[in-house]
Amino acid sequence: MDIRERVGANLRNIRLRAGVSQEELALRANLERAYVGGIERAVRNPTISVLQDLAAALHVDPREFLMDFATSSPSIPPQPLRRGRKPRTGS
């Protein structure tokens, strides 16, 4: 697996486990939603700073994006979130 594919797959798995949409993650990390999607699809090559911002937004260690979860823990595919914009809550 290419490193970009690993980072993208790990980002998606971590994001979905946290119950966060791409749009919400992008807002938290001060990125464009399309850029987050590009990282998850392995068409973008994020900098270390971007990975650090994403990790902070998801409250994880940035090293988790690089780990090979296939060999270190059982892989349970996350359920995707529903498509479309989520209604804003609060303020």
Secondary structure, DSSP 8 states (H G I E B T S, - for coil): --HHHHHHHHHHHHHHHTT--HHHHHHHHT--HHHHHHHHTT-S---HHHHHHHHHHHTS-GGGGT--HHHHS---------SS-------
